Amino acid sequence: MTSSRTNGTVATGPVATLALAAMPAVFVLLWSTGFIGAKLGLPYAEPITFLIIRFASVTVLLALFAALTRAPWPKSWAEAGHIALAGLLLQAVYLGGVFASIYHGVPAGISALIVGIQPLLVAAAAGPFLGEQVTARQWAGLVLGLGGVVLVVWTKLDLGAGSALGYGLSVLGLLGITLGTLYQKRFCPRLDLRSGNAIQYAVTTLALAPFALAFETRQVIWSGEFLFALGWLCIVLSLGAISLLFVLIRRGAAAQVSSLFFLVPPCTAVVAYFLFGETLSLLALFGMGVTMLGVALVNLKR
């Protein structure tokens, strides 16, 4: 006997079990390509302009899908406000920081590595915010992971790759996804992926518009590469990977879900090597290994 619920809370049977088991690996693969999509499309549009086009497109698609499937909408303004704030953190702050960082010359693999420290921060904040215990081993991993990130970023700055502003924007993105993950886990446990995501993308589009008007020319070169990057980020990332992230957050503890992010930097680095020729020095590779070890200490079981 099999059963399923479109809201993602109940699923049994061999097919559903296999799908649930594959979710983490699929999420890591899809999430890694987001940095590549940004790198591919940013030569043809400024970062905030690019994101506004992407989010506006996804908002329309999700609103239509929610209407056709009669998705439930928030029952109160307070619930809608929590969903909107989580979306601003996960979309505007996180993606805005990452896109602007790559636009200012930070390699996609390094931006992924900086944001990949997110599991460490989530584990550190999970105690006071979600009531999850943080052990001495996890604190050791936190220090080790931060040291690895500093080592990688330092070697890249020494080689002239990126700028202090670019790396600062990646750190801003890191804070956005960390706070967004914690906030969504605590305040949006019943978020419907259709209507909830539509609200988040709509609010994010409106929030980013003033920045594009104030700081960018808003010019777009509608090349084939840009259209491919835009389509990939809209369909695969904004509809696919983000939905998987929300399902995983709903089903597991914040620290457990965040542990997946330490697999993103090496996956992104491999793809960036083949597509863009981005390389890492031996010292930077060592720093990446230290970071991954630190995240493992925080998130993996004994």
C-alpha positions as CSV (number, residue, x, y, z in Angstrom):
1,M,0.0,0.0,0.0
2,T,1.4,3.4,-1.0
3,S,0.4,6.8,0.0
4,S,1.7,10.3,-0.6
5,R,0.8,13.9,0.2
6,T,1.7,16.8,-2.1
7,N,2.7,18.9,0.8
8,G,5.6,16.6,1.5
9,T,4.7,15.4,5.0
10,V,3.7,11.8,4.3
11,A,5.2,9.3,1.8
12,T,5.5,5.5,1.9
13,G,6.2,2.8,-0.6
14,P,9.4,1.8,-2.4
15,V,9.3,4.6,-5.0
16,A,8.7,7.2,-2.3
17,T,11.4,5.8,-0.1
18,L,13.9,5.8,-3.0
19,A,12.9,9.4,-3.8
20,L,13.4,10.5,-0.2
21,A,16.8,8.8,-0.1
22,A,17.9,10.5,-3.2
23,M,16.8,14.0,-2.2
24,P,20.1,15.0,-0.4
25,A,22.3,14.0,-3.3
26,V,20.1,15.6,-5.9
27,F,19.9,18.8,-3.8
28,V,23.7,19.0,-3.5
29,L,24.1,18.6,-7.3
30,L,21.5,21.1,-8.2
31,W,22.6,23.6,-5.6
32,S,26.2,23.5,-6.8
33,T,25.1,24.5,-10.3
34,G,23.6,27.7,-9.0
35,F,27.1,29.2,-8.7
36,I,27.9,28.1,-12.2
37,G,24.7,29.6,-13.5
38,A,25.6,32.9,-11.9
39,K,29.0,32.8,-13.4
40,L,27.6,32.1,-16.9
41,G,24.9,34.8,-16.9
42,L,26.6,37.7,-15.1
43,P,28.7,38.9,-18.1
44,Y,25.4,39.8,-19.8
45,A,23.5,41.5,-16.9
46,E,24.3,43.2,-13.6
47,P,23.7,41.0,-10.5
48,I,20.6,42.7,-9.0
49,T,19.0,43.1,-12.4
50,F,19.7,39.5,-13.2
51,L,18.1,38.4,-9.9
52,I,15.0,40.6,-10.4
53,I,14.4,39.1,-13.9
54,R,14.8,35.6,-12.4
55,F,12.6,36.1,-9.4
56,A,9.9,37.9,-11.3
57,S,9.7,35.1,-13.8
58,V,9.5,32.4,-11.0
59,T,6.9,34.4,-9.2
60,V,4.6,34.3,-12.2
61,L,5.2,30.6,-12.8
62,L,4.5,29.7,-9.1
63,A,1.5,32.0,-8.8
64,L,-0.1,30.3,-11.8
65,F,0.8,26.8,-10.6
66,A,-0.6,27.6,-7.1
67,A,-3.8,28.9,-8.6
68,L,-4.2,25.9,-10.9
69,T,-3.6,23.4,-8.1
70,R,-5.6,25.3,-5.5
71,A,-2.7,25.6,-3.1
72,P,-3.5,26.8,0.4
73,W,-2.3,30.4,1.2
74,P,-1.3,31.7,4.7
75,K,-4.2,32.0,7.1
76,S,-3.0,35.2,8.8
77,W,-0.8,38.2,8.1
78,A,1.6,37.0,10.8
79,E,2.2,33.7,9.0
80,A,2.6,35.5,5.7
81,G,5.1,37.9,7.3
82,H,7.2,35.0,8.6
83,I,7.2,33.4,5.1
84,A,8.2,36.7,3.5
85,L,11.0,37.4,6.0
86,A,12.5,33.9,5.5
87,G,12.3,34.5,1.8
88,L,14.2,37.8,2.1
89,L,17.0,36.1,4.0
90,L,17.2,33.1,1.7
91,Q,16.7,34.9,-1.6
92,A,17.6,38.6,-1.4
93,V,20.4,38.5,1.2
94,Y,21.9,35.1,0.2
95,L,21.6,35.2,-3.6
96,G,22.1,38.9,-3.8
97,G,25.4,38.6,-1.9
98,V,26.6,35.6,-3.9
99,F,25.7,37.1,-7.3
100,A,27.3,40.5,-6.4
101,S,30.3,38.7,-5.1
102,I,30.9,36.7,-8.3
103,Y,30.2,39.9,-10.3
104,H,33.1,41.6,-8.4
105,G,35.5,38.9,-9.4
106,V,35.3,36.2,-6.7
107,P,35.7,32.8,-8.3
108,A,32.5,30.7,-8.2
109,G,34.3,27.9,-6.3
110,I,35.5,30.2,-3.6
111,S,32.1,31.9,-3.2
112,A,30.6,28.4,-2.8
113,L,33.3,27.6,-0.2
114,I,32.6,30.7,1.9
115,V,28.8,30.1,1.8
116,G,29.6,26.4,2.5
117,I,30.6,27.4,6.0
118,Q,26.9,27.8,6.7
119,P,26.6,24.4,8.5
120,L,29.1,25.6,11.1
121,L,27.1,28.7,11.9
122,V,23.8,26.9,11.9
123,A,25.2,24.3,14.4
124,A,26.5,27.1,16.6
125,A,23.2,29.0,16.6
126,A,21.0,25.9,16.8
127,G,21.4,25.7,20.5
128,P,20.0,29.1,21.6
129,F,17.6,29.4,18.6
130,L,16.2,25.9,18.1
131,G,17.2,24.2,21.4
132,E,19.7,21.8,19.7
133,Q,22.7,20.8,21.8
134,V,26.2,21.8,20.5
135,T,29.0,19.7,21.8
136,A,32.7,20.4,22.4
137,R,33.6,18.4,19.3
138,Q,31.2,20.6,17.2
139,W,32.8,23.8,18.6
140,A,36.2,22.4,17.6
141,G,34.9,21.8,14.1
142,L,33.6,25.4,14.0
143,V,37.0,26.8,14.7
144,L,38.7,24.4,12.3
145,G,36.2,25.2,9.5
146,L,36.5,29.0,9.9
147,G,40.3,28.6,9.8
148,G,40.1,26.7,6.5
149,V,37.9,29.4,4.9
150,V,40.3,32.1,6.0
151,L,43.2,30.2,4.5
152,V,41.5,29.7,1.1
153,V,40.3,33.3,0.9
154,W,43.8,34.6,2.0
155,T,45.5,32.7,-0.8
156,K,43.0,34.0,-3.4
157,L,43.4,37.6,-2.3
158,D,47.1,37.3,-2.4
159,L,46.8,36.1,-6.1
160,G,44.6,39.1,-6.9
161,A,41.4,37.0,-7.5
162,G,38.4,39.1,-6.4
163,S,38.4,42.0,-4.0
164,A,37.7,42.6,-0.4
165,L,34.3,43.9,-1.3
166,G,33.6,40.7,-3.3
167,Y,34.5,38.5,-0.4
168,G,32.5,40.6,2.0
169,L,29.5,40.1,-0.2
170,S,30.0,36.4,-0.1
171,V,30.1,36.6,3.7
172,L,26.8,38.6,3.5
173,G,25.3,35.8,1.5
174,L,26.5,33.3,4.1
175,L,24.8,35.2,6.9
176,G,21.6,35.3,4.8
177,I,21.3,31.6,4.2
178,T,22.3,30.8,7.8
179,L,19.6,33.1,9.3
180,G,17.1,32.1,6.7
181,T,17.5,28.3,7.4
182,L,17.1,28.8,11.1
183,Y,14.2,31.2,10.7
184,Q,12.4,29.0,8.2
185,K,12.8,25.9,10.4
186,R,11.4,27.7,13.5
187,F,8.6,29.9,12.1
188,C,7.5,28.4,8.8
189,P,7.0,24.6,9.6
190,R,3.8,24.4,7.5
191,L,4.9,26.4,4.4
192,D,3.3,25.2,1.2
193,L,5.9,25.0,-1.5
194,R,3.7,26.5,-4.1
195,S,2.1,29.5,-2.5
196,G,4.9,30.0,0.1
197,N,7.6,30.2,-2.6
198,A,5.4,32.5,-4.7
199,I,5.2,34.9,-1.8
200,Q,8.9,34.7,-1.1
201,Y,9.9,35.4,-4.7
202,A,7.4,38.2,-5.1
203,V,8.6,40.0,-1.9
204,T,12.2,39.5,-2.9
205,T,11.6,41.0,-6.3
206,L,10.1,44.1,-4.8
207,A,12.8,44.4,-2.1
208,L,15.6,44.2,-4.7
209,A,14.1,46.7,-7.2
210,P,15.3,49.9,-5.4
211,F,18.9,48.6,-5.4
212,A,18.8,48.0,-9.1
213,L,17.3,51.5,-9.7
214,A,19.9,53.1,-7.5
215,F,23.1,51.3,-8.3
216,E,22.8,49.6,-11.7
217,T,22.2,50.5,-15.3
218,R,19.6,47.7,-15.7
219,Q,20.9,46.9,-19.2
220,V,20.7,43.3,-20.3
221,I,22.4,41.5,-23.3
222,W,19.8,38.8,-24.3
223,S,22.4,36.3,-25.6
224,G,21.9,32.6,-25.8
225,E,24.2,32.0,-22.8
226,F,22.2,34.5,-20.7
227,L,18.8,32.9,-21.7
228,F,20.2,29.4,-20.9
229,A,21.6,30.6,-17.5
230,L,18.3,32.4,-16.7
231,G,16.2,29.3,-17.6
232,W,18.5,27.0,-15.6
233,L,18.4,29.2,-12.5
234,C,14.6,29.7,-12.8
235,I,13.6,26.1,-13.3
236,V,16.3,24.0,-11.8
237,L,17.4,26.2,-8.9
238,S,14.4,28.4,-7.9
239,L,11.8,25.7,-8.5
240,G,13.8,22.5,-8.0
241,A,16.6,23.1,-5.5
242,I,14.9,25.6,-3.3
243,S,11.8,23.3,-3.0
244,L,14.1,20.4,-2.1
245,L,15.8,22.6,0.5
246,F,12.4,23.5,2.1
247,V,11.3,19.8,2.1
248,L,14.6,18.8,3.8
249,I,14.3,21.6,6.4
250,R,10.8,20.5,7.2
251,R,11.8,16.8,7.5
252,G,15.0,17.1,9.5
253,A,16.9,19.1,12.1
254,A,18.5,22.3,11.0
255,A,22.1,21.0,11.6
256,Q,21.4,17.8,9.7
257,V,20.1,19.6,6.7
258,S,22.9,22.1,6.8
259,S,25.5,19.3,6.8
260,L,24.7,18.8,3.1
261,F,26.3,22.2,2.3
262,F,29.8,21.0,3.0
263,L,29.6,18.9,-0.2
264,V,28.7,21.9,-2.3
265,P,32.1,23.6,-2.6
266,P,34.1,20.6,-4.0
267,C,31.2,19.9,-6.4
268,T,31.1,23.5,-7.6
269,A,34.9,23.6,-7.9
270,V,35.0,20.5,-10.1
271,V,32.3,21.9,-12.4
272,A,34.0,25.4,-12.5
273,Y,37.3,23.7,-13.4
274,F,35.8,22.1,-16.5
275,L,33.6,25.0,-17.6
276,F,35.7,28.1,-16.7
277,G,39.2,26.8,-16.0
278,E,39.1,27.9,-12.4
279,T,41.9,26.4,-10.4
280,L,42.9,26.2,-6.8
281,S,46.5,26.2,-5.4
282,L,47.7,23.4,-3.2
283,L,47.4,25.7,-0.1
284,A,43.8,26.6,-1.1
285,L,43.0,22.9,-1.6
286,F,44.4,22.2,1.8
287,G,42.2,25.0,3.3
288,M,39.2,23.5,1.6
289,G,40.0,20.1,3.1
290,V,40.3,21.7,6.5
291,T,37.0,23.4,6.1
292,M,35.2,20.1,5.1
293,L,36.8,18.4,8.1
294,G,35.5,21.1,10.4
295,V,32.0,20.8,9.0
296,A,32.2,17.0,9.4
297,L,33.1,17.4,13.0
298,V,30.1,19.6,13.6
299,N,27.5,17.7,11.7
300,L,28.4,14.0,11.4
301,K,27.6,11.4,14.0
302,R,30.4,10.0,16.1
